[in-house]
Amino acid sequence: MNHAITHHPHAALFHSLSVAFVLCLGTATVPAFAANAGAAPSRITQAQTQYQRDMAACKSGQSQENKATCEKEAGAAFEAAKHGQLISAPAGSYQENADNRCANLPGDQRQDCMTLMSDPNAKVQGSVNSGGILRETTITIPGQPEVVPATPRSESM
């Protein structure tokens, strides 16, 4: 049996272009990998710092959850943050959520709702995990002065 090997006339050019592409790809991705490698320790350091804060809150009882749940969630958040999967809400989103929560209430109630949402002294109970958060505050509403009708004077003569 005689096998003839034939070469395509453009095979050498294709091989040269393939090698050149791989080399270009390599030089383009090395800086990108280096940039990500530099970002990863920063992300991990930030995640560790937040994890330590979260665990301190769990241990001190400042969390609205029981200790075991708090520690479990702190660990899950830490893992997600290490891998860039934890997204912080934009600063304005909490205010936007409060606005949306109160938007459908009638005038006076809407204003009271907004006061409640922004009151730093409001009493807060519960948690999202327990089914909801109850906020309580005292809003003083001035009463209307009572008008007492004048009684006729009786004349005694």
Residue frames as a rotation matrix with the C-alpha (Angstrom) as fourth column:
MET 1
0.580 0.815 0.000 0.00
0.815 -0.580 0.000 0.00
0.000 0.000 -1.000 0.00
ASN 2
-0.594 -0.744 0.305 1.22
0.764 -0.641 -0.075 3.32
0.251 0.188 0.949 -0.97
HIS 3
0.465 0.739 -0.488 -0.09
0.842 -0.540 -0.016 6.36
-0.275 -0.404 -0.873 0.88
ALA 4
-0.322 -0.529 0.785 0.48
0.719 -0.676 -0.161 9.69
0.616 0.512 0.599 -0.63
ILE 5
0.004 0.254 -0.967 0.54
0.823 -0.549 -0.141 12.68
-0.567 -0.796 -0.211 1.66
THR 6
-0.095 0.023 0.995 -0.65
0.778 -0.622 0.088 15.80
0.621 0.783 0.041 0.00
HIS 7
-0.534 -0.122 -0.837 -0.30
0.678 -0.653 -0.338 19.28
-0.505 -0.748 0.432 1.40
HIS 8
0.618 0.741 0.262 -2.73
0.780 -0.540 -0.315 22.02
-0.092 0.399 -0.912 0.75
PRO 9
-0.057 -0.726 0.685 -0.93
0.708 -0.514 -0.485 25.05
0.704 0.458 0.543 -0.67
HIS 10
0.107 0.146 0.983 -2.30
-0.351 -0.920 0.175 27.34
0.930 -0.364 -0.047 2.08
ALA 11
0.701 0.193 -0.687 -1.66
0.454 0.623 0.637 24.93
0.551 -0.758 0.349 4.97
ALA 12
-0.284 -0.891 -0.354 1.62
0.910 -0.134 -0.393 26.58
0.302 -0.433 0.849 5.98
LEU 13
-0.662 0.111 0.741 -0.01
-0.064 -0.994 0.092 30.01
0.747 0.014 0.665 5.94
PHE 14
0.440 0.897 0.032 -2.93
-0.207 0.066 0.976 28.74
0.874 -0.436 0.214 8.04
HIS 15
0.456 -0.359 -0.815 -0.52
0.803 0.561 0.202 27.19
0.384 -0.746 0.544 10.57
SER 16
-0.642 -0.754 0.139 1.47
0.650 -0.631 -0.423 30.43
0.407 -0.182 0.895 10.77
LEU 17
-0.360 0.600 0.714 -1.67
-0.345 -0.797 0.496 32.48
0.867 -0.067 0.494 11.31
SER 18
0.636 0.602 -0.483 -2.88
0.175 0.497 0.850 30.06
0.752 -0.625 0.211 14.00
VAL 19
0.015 -0.735 -0.678 0.38
0.970 0.176 -0.170 30.36
0.244 -0.655 0.715 15.90
ALA 20
-0.798 -0.304 0.521 0.33
0.260 -0.953 -0.157 34.15
0.544 0.010 0.839 15.55
PHE 21
0.090 0.924 0.371 -3.27
-0.283 -0.334 0.899 34.27
0.955 -0.186 0.231 16.84
VAL 22
0.637 0.104 -0.764 -2.43
0.586 0.579 0.567 32.15
0.501 -0.809 0.307 19.88
LEU 23
-0.414 -0.863 -0.288 0.57
0.883 -0.304 -0.358 34.34
0.221 -0.402 0.888 20.65
CYS 24
-0.671 0.240 0.701 -1.51
-0.101 -0.967 0.233 37.52
0.734 0.086 0.674 20.32
LEU 25
0.445 0.889 -0.108 -4.26
-0.071 0.155 0.985 36.03
0.893 -0.431 0.132 22.43
GLY 26
0.316 -0.414 -0.854 -1.72
0.877 0.472 0.095 35.09
0.363 -0.778 0.512 25.08
THR 27
-0.749 -0.662 0.024 -0.21
0.611 -0.704 -0.363 38.56
0.257 -0.257 0.932 25.27
ALA 28
-0.417 0.671 0.613 -3.66
-0.295 -0.738 0.607 40.16
0.860 0.072 0.505 25.42
THR 29
0.575 0.754 -0.317 -4.94
0.026 0.371 0.928 37.93
0.818 -0.542 0.193 28.21
VAL 30
-0.178 -0.700 -0.691 -1.90
0.817 0.286 -0.500 38.01
0.548 -0.654 0.522 30.49
PRO 31
-0.906 -0.133 0.402 -2.56
-0.069 -0.890 -0.451 41.63
0.418 -0.437 0.797 31.56
ALA 32
0.013 0.985 0.173 -6.24
-0.610 -0.129 0.781 40.80
0.792 -0.116 0.600 32.05
PHE 33
0.472 0.100 -0.876 -5.38
0.445 0.831 0.334 37.83
0.761 -0.548 0.347 34.27
ALA 34
-0.589 -0.760 -0.274 -2.90
0.664 -0.263 -0.700 39.98
0.460 -0.594 0.660 36.16
ALA 35
-0.655 0.422 0.626 -5.55
-0.463 -0.880 0.108 42.65
0.597 -0.219 0.772 36.70
ASN 36
0.447 0.869 -0.212 -8.03
-0.381 0.399 0.834 40.07
0.809 -0.292 0.509 37.98
ALA 37
0.136 -0.477 -0.869 -5.39
0.713 0.656 -0.249 38.51
0.688 -0.585 0.429 40.19
GLY 38
-0.864 -0.469 0.184 -4.78
0.249 -0.715 -0.654 41.93
0.438 -0.519 0.734 41.73
ALA 39
-0.334 0.828 0.451 -8.51
-0.686 -0.542 0.486 42.52
0.647 -0.148 0.748 42.21
ALA 40
0.279 0.503 -0.818 -9.21
0.092 0.834 0.544 39.14
0.956 -0.228 0.186 43.79
PRO 41
-0.491 -0.460 -0.740 -7.15
0.755 0.200 -0.625 39.69
0.436 -0.865 0.249 46.96
SER 42
-0.942 0.191 0.275 -8.84
-0.268 -0.922 -0.280 43.06
0.201 -0.337 0.920 47.46
ARG 43
-0.042 0.985 -0.168 -12.28
-0.628 0.105 0.771 41.47
0.777 0.138 0.615 47.03
ILE 44
0.158 0.047 -0.986 -11.34
0.468 0.876 0.117 38.65
0.870 -0.480 0.116 49.40
THR 45
-0.824 -0.502 -0.263 -9.94
0.481 -0.373 -0.793 41.09
0.300 -0.781 0.549 51.95
GLN 46
-0.680 0.653 0.334 -13.15
-0.651 -0.747 0.137 43.14
0.339 -0.124 0.933 51.82
ALA 47
0.214 0.778 -0.590 -15.21
-0.314 0.627 0.713 39.95
0.925 0.032 0.379 52.13
GLN 48
-0.224 -0.377 -0.899 -13.20
0.693 0.587 -0.419 38.85
0.685 -0.716 0.130 55.18
THR 49
-0.981 -0.144 0.131 -13.60
0.032 -0.783 -0.622 42.25
0.192 -0.605 0.772 56.81
GLN 50
-0.294 0.948 0.119 -17.37
-0.804 -0.313 0.506 42.20
0.517 0.053 0.854 56.26
TYR 51
0.189 0.311 -0.931 -17.55
0.109 0.936 0.335 38.59
0.976 -0.165 0.143 57.49
GLN 52
-0.664 -0.501 -0.555 -15.78
0.609 0.069 -0.790 39.57
0.435 -0.863 0.259 60.72
ARG 53
-0.861 0.422 0.285 -18.26
-0.489 -0.841 -0.233 42.45
0.141 -0.339 0.930 61.21
ASP 54
0.020 0.927 -0.376 -21.21
-0.641 0.300 0.707 40.15
0.768 0.226 0.600 60.52
MET 55
-0.018 -0.091 -0.996 -19.94
0.464 0.882 -0.089 37.51
0.886 -0.463 0.026 62.96
ALA 56
-0.940 -0.320 -0.120 -19.39
0.265 -0.460 -0.847 40.16
0.216 -0.828 0.517 65.64
ALA 57
-0.521 0.829 0.204 -22.99
-0.800 -0.557 0.223 41.32
0.298 -0.047 0.953 65.17
CYS 58
0.187 0.574 -0.798 -24.18
-0.209 0.816 0.538 37.70
0.960 0.066 0.273 65.46
LYS 59
-0.330 -0.434 -0.839 -22.23
0.657 0.532 -0.534 37.12
0.678 -0.727 0.110 68.68
SER 60
-0.995 -0.094 0.042 -23.31
0.042 -0.744 -0.667 40.41
0.094 -0.662 0.744 70.26
GLY 61
-0.400 0.915 -0.043 -27.00
0.781 0.316 -0.539 39.81
-0.480 -0.249 -0.841 69.57
GLN 62
-0.536 0.158 -0.829 -27.32
-0.262 -0.965 -0.015 42.91
-0.803 0.209 0.559 67.38
SER 63
-0.950 0.216 -0.225 -28.74
-0.155 0.297 0.942 40.79
0.271 0.930 -0.248 64.58
GLN 64
-0.196 0.956 0.217 -32.51
-0.977 -0.173 -0.123 40.34
-0.080 -0.236 0.968 64.34
GLU 65
0.404 0.264 -0.876 -31.92
-0.486 0.873 0.039 36.58
0.775 0.410 0.481 63.90
ASN 66
0.950 -0.175 0.258 -30.98
-0.134 0.519 0.844 33.76
-0.282 -0.837 0.470 66.22
LYS 67
0.248 -0.964 -0.093 -27.24
-0.649 -0.236 0.723 33.19
-0.719 -0.119 -0.684 66.50
ALA 68
-0.227 -0.348 0.910 -27.09
0.298 0.864 0.405 29.97
-0.927 0.363 -0.093 64.42
THR 69
0.586 0.519 0.622 -29.04
0.755 -0.072 -0.651 31.47
-0.294 0.851 -0.435 61.51
CYS 70
0.902 -0.278 -0.331 -27.01
-0.298 -0.955 -0.010 34.67
-0.313 0.108 -0.944 61.67
GLU 71
-0.016 -0.983 0.180 -23.70
-0.483 0.166 0.860 32.80
-0.876 -0.073 -0.478 61.55
LYS 72
-0.059 0.075 0.995 -24.92
0.648 0.762 -0.019 30.56
-0.759 0.644 -0.094 58.70
GLU 73
0.831 0.448 0.329 -25.98
0.541 -0.515 -0.665 33.59
-0.128 0.731 -0.671 56.64
ALA 74
0.653 -0.682 -0.328 -22.73
-0.542 -0.724 0.426 35.43
-0.528 -0.100 -0.843 57.40
GLY 75
-0.250 -0.759 0.602 -20.80
-0.052 0.631 0.774 32.41
-0.967 0.162 -0.197 56.09
ALA 76
0.207 0.418 0.884 -22.94
0.853 0.366 -0.373 32.17
-0.480 0.831 -0.281 52.96
ALA 77
0.981 0.142 -0.132 -22.52
0.079 -0.915 -0.397 35.89
-0.177 0.379 -0.908 52.29
PHE 78
0.272 -0.959 -0.084 -18.75
-0.525 -0.221 0.822 35.54
-0.807 -0.179 -0.563 52.76
GLU 79
-0.280 -0.344 0.896 -18.55
0.445 0.781 0.439 32.70
-0.850 0.522 -0.065 50.23
ALA 80
0.568 0.572 0.592 -20.67
0.795 -0.195 -0.574 34.62
-0.214 0.797 -0.566 47.71
ALA 81
0.909 -0.245 -0.338 -18.60
-0.239 -0.969 0.062 37.79
-0.343 0.025 -0.939 48.18
LYS 82
-0.008 -0.969 0.245 -15.32
-0.181 0.243 0.953 35.90
-0.984 -0.037 -0.177 47.67
HIS 83
-0.433 -0.100 0.896 -16.55
0.719 0.561 0.410 34.78
-0.543 0.822 -0.171 44.26
GLY 84
-0.977 0.001 -0.213 -17.96
-0.100 -0.886 0.454 38.18
-0.188 0.465 0.865 43.29
GLN 85
-0.603 0.798 -0.021 -21.54
0.525 0.416 0.742 36.94
0.600 0.437 -0.670 43.54
LEU 86
-0.035 0.573 -0.819 -22.70
0.940 -0.259 -0.221 39.28
-0.339 -0.777 -0.530 46.30
ILE 87
-0.408 -0.013 0.913 -24.11
0.596 -0.762 0.255 42.50
0.692 0.648 0.318 44.92
SER 88
-0.709 0.154 -0.688 -24.64
0.534 -0.520 -0.667 45.48
-0.461 -0.840 0.286 47.16
ALA 89
0.344 0.886 0.311 -27.80
0.932 -0.284 -0.224 47.44
-0.110 0.367 -0.924 46.66
PRO 90
-0.337 -0.416 0.845 -27.25
0.543 -0.819 -0.187 50.93
0.769 0.396 0.502 45.27
ALA 91
-0.942 -0.163 -0.294 -27.36
0.336 -0.453 -0.826 53.59
0.001 -0.877 0.481 47.98
GLY 92
-0.735 0.678 -0.030 -30.66
-0.678 -0.734 0.037 55.05
0.003 0.047 0.999 46.78
SER 93
-0.541 0.559 -0.628 -32.52
-0.117 0.689 0.715 51.75
0.833 0.460 -0.307 46.51
TYR 94
-0.683 0.306 -0.663 -33.50
0.727 0.365 -0.581 51.61
0.064 -0.879 -0.472 50.19
GLN 95
-0.705 0.427 -0.566 -35.09
-0.135 -0.864 -0.485 55.05
-0.696 -0.266 0.667 49.97
GLU 96
-0.662 0.453 -0.597 -36.73
-0.693 -0.066 0.718 54.08
0.286 0.889 0.357 46.68
ASN 97
-0.645 0.420 -0.639 -38.18
0.387 0.900 0.200 50.95
0.659 -0.118 -0.743 48.31
ALA 98
-0.679 0.388 -0.623 -39.55
0.570 -0.258 -0.781 53.05
-0.463 -0.885 -0.046 51.18
ASP 99
-0.707 0.412 -0.574 -41.09
-0.561 -0.822 0.101 55.51
-0.430 0.393 0.812 48.72
ASN 100
-0.639 0.449 -0.625 -42.72
-0.408 0.491 0.770 52.65
0.652 0.747 -0.131 46.79
ARG 101
-0.731 0.337 -0.594 -44.04
0.623 0.684 -0.380 51.10
0.278 -0.648 -0.709 50.00
CYS 102
-0.532 0.482 -0.696 -45.81
0.432 -0.552 -0.713 54.32
-0.728 -0.680 0.085 50.96
ALA 103
-0.988 -0.030 -0.151 -46.82
-0.102 -0.609 0.787 55.55
-0.116 0.793 0.599 47.47
ASN 104
-0.606 0.792 -0.078 -50.30
0.262 0.292 0.920 53.99
0.751 0.537 -0.384 47.29
LEU 105
-0.376 0.469 -0.799 -51.50
0.911 0.030 -0.412 55.33
-0.169 -0.883 -0.438 50.63
PRO 106
0.592 0.631 0.502 -53.80
0.677 -0.727 0.116 58.36
0.438 0.271 -0.857 50.82
GLY 107
0.399 -0.434 0.808 -52.18
-0.005 -0.882 -0.472 61.77
0.917 0.184 -0.354 51.50
ASP 108
0.454 -0.207 0.867 -51.89
-0.852 -0.386 0.354 61.99
0.261 -0.899 -0.351 55.30
GLN 109
0.874 -0.106 0.474 -51.17
-0.123 0.896 0.427 58.28
-0.470 -0.431 0.770 55.66
ARG 110
0.722 -0.651 0.235 -48.49
0.495 0.248 -0.833 58.49
0.483 0.718 0.502 52.97
GLN 111
0.264 -0.628 0.732 -46.71
-0.451 -0.751 -0.482 61.25
0.853 -0.203 -0.481 54.89
ASP 112
0.576 -0.007 0.817 -46.98
-0.795 0.230 0.562 59.26
-0.192 -0.973 0.126 58.15
CYS 113
0.945 -0.227 0.235 -45.59
0.272 0.946 -0.177 56.20
-0.182 0.232 0.956 56.35
MET 114
0.480 -0.804 0.351 -42.62
0.269 -0.246 -0.931 58.19
0.835 0.542 0.098 55.05
THR 115
0.308 -0.325 0.894 -42.01
-0.825 -0.559 0.082 59.56
0.473 -0.763 -0.441 58.54
LEU 116
0.803 0.065 0.592 -42.04
-0.424 0.760 0.493 56.03
-0.418 -0.647 0.638 59.94
MET 117
0.867 -0.470 0.167 -39.62
0.471 0.661 -0.584 54.75
0.164 0.585 0.794 57.28
SER 118
0.219 -0.828 0.516 -37.11
0.211 -0.476 -0.854 57.53
0.953 0.296 0.071 57.92
ASP 119
0.706 0.112 0.699 -37.43
-0.587 -0.459 0.667 57.80
0.396 -0.881 -0.259 61.72
PRO 120
-0.245 -0.880 -0.408 -34.14
-0.337 0.471 -0.815 56.65
0.909 -0.062 -0.411 63.30
ASN 121
-0.763 -0.012 0.646 -35.93
-0.646 0.040 -0.762 56.33
-0.017 -0.999 -0.038 66.66
ALA 122
0.266 0.898 -0.350 -38.62
-0.871 0.379 0.313 53.97
0.414 0.221 0.883 65.35
LYS 123
-0.115 -0.196 0.974 -38.95
-0.680 0.730 0.067 50.72
-0.724 -0.654 -0.217 67.27
VAL 124
-0.001 0.020 -1.000 -38.15
-0.911 0.411 0.009 47.82
0.411 0.911 0.018 64.91
GLN 125
-0.064 0.047 0.997 -39.20
-0.622 0.779 -0.077 44.22
-0.780 -0.625 -0.020 65.60
GLY 126
0.751 0.405 0.521 -38.96
0.023 0.773 -0.634 41.02
-0.659 0.489 0.571 63.59
SER 127
-0.441 -0.872 -0.212 -36.96
-0.341 -0.056 0.938 40.17
-0.830 0.486 -0.272 60.51
VAL 128
-0.122 0.333 -0.935 -37.46
-0.989 0.039 0.143 39.25
0.084 0.942 0.325 56.91
ASN 129
-0.783 -0.264 -0.562 -36.77
-0.284 0.957 -0.055 35.61
0.553 0.117 -0.825 57.85
SER 130
-0.875 0.482 -0.046 -39.49
0.256 0.379 -0.889 35.63
-0.411 -0.790 -0.455 60.49
GLY 131
-0.190 0.848 0.494 -42.03
0.976 0.219 0.000 36.93
-0.108 0.482 -0.869 58.00
GLY 132
0.432 0.350 0.831 -41.76
0.556 -0.829 0.060 40.67
0.710 0.436 -0.553 58.25
ILE 133
-0.730 -0.637 -0.248 -40.45
0.632 -0.491 -0.599 43.74
0.260 -0.594 0.761 59.98
LEU 134
0.471 0.877 -0.095 -42.74
0.817 -0.393 0.422 45.78
0.333 -0.276 -0.902 62.20
ARG 135
-0.707 -0.632 0.316 -41.86
0.485 -0.759 -0.434 49.44
0.515 -0.154 0.844 62.64
GLU 136
0.403 0.832 -0.382 -43.47
0.870 -0.218 0.442 51.50
0.284 -0.510 -0.812 65.36
THR 137
-0.807 -0.571 0.151 -43.21
0.491 -0.790 -0.367 55.18
0.328 -0.222 0.918 66.12
THR 138
0.000 0.794 -0.608 -45.31
0.857 -0.313 -0.408 57.81
-0.515 -0.522 -0.680 67.83
ILE 139
-0.697 -0.091 0.711 -46.61
0.532 -0.730 0.429 60.65
0.480 0.677 0.557 65.71
THR 140
-0.512 0.500 -0.698 -48.22
0.559 -0.423 -0.713 63.46
-0.651 -0.756 -0.063 67.67
ILE 141
-0.498 0.477 0.724 -51.19
0.639 -0.362 0.678 64.98
0.586 0.801 -0.124 65.90
PRO 142
-0.988 0.149 -0.051 -52.44
-0.074 -0.729 -0.681 68.21
-0.139 -0.669 0.731 67.44
GLY 143
-0.408 0.911 0.067 -56.13
0.884 0.412 -0.220 68.03
-0.228 -0.030 -0.973 68.25
GLN 144
-0.331 0.436 0.837 -58.75
0.366 -0.758 0.540 70.54
0.870 0.485 0.092 67.24
PRO 145
-0.987 0.032 0.158 -59.68
-0.154 -0.464 -0.872 72.96
0.045 -0.885 0.463 69.99
GLU 146
-0.475 0.869 -0.139 -63.06
0.872 0.486 0.058 72.10
0.118 -0.093 -0.989 71.41
VAL 147
-0.784 0.332 0.524 -65.60
-0.203 -0.936 0.288 74.83
0.586 0.119 0.801 70.90
VAL 148
-0.664 0.595 -0.453 -68.01
0.724 0.361 -0.588 75.08
-0.186 -0.718 -0.671 73.80
PRO 149
-0.192 0.655 0.731 -71.25
0.531 -0.557 0.638 76.82
0.825 0.511 -0.241 72.90
ALA 150
-0.914 -0.084 0.396 -72.07
-0.223 -0.712 -0.666 79.76
0.338 -0.698 0.632 75.08
THR 151
-0.420 0.806 -0.417 -74.90
0.874 0.482 0.051 79.08
0.242 -0.343 -0.908 77.47
PRO 152
-0.005 0.483 0.876 -77.48
0.125 -0.869 0.479 81.78
0.992 0.112 -0.056 77.93
ARG 153
-0.951 -0.300 -0.074 -77.29
0.135 -0.188 -0.973 83.51
0.278 -0.935 0.219 81.27
SER 154
0.028 0.983 -0.181 -80.37
0.780 0.092 0.619 83.37
0.625 -0.158 -0.765 83.26
GLU 155
-0.603 -0.167 0.780 -81.31
-0.179 -0.924 -0.337 86.61
0.778 -0.343 0.527 84.87
SER 156
-0.199 0.554 -0.808 -82.57
0.906 0.418 0.064 86.40
0.373 -0.720 -0.585 88.36
MET 157
-0.594 0.096 0.799 -84.50
-0.121 -0.992 0.030 89.34
0.795 -0.079 0.601 89.45
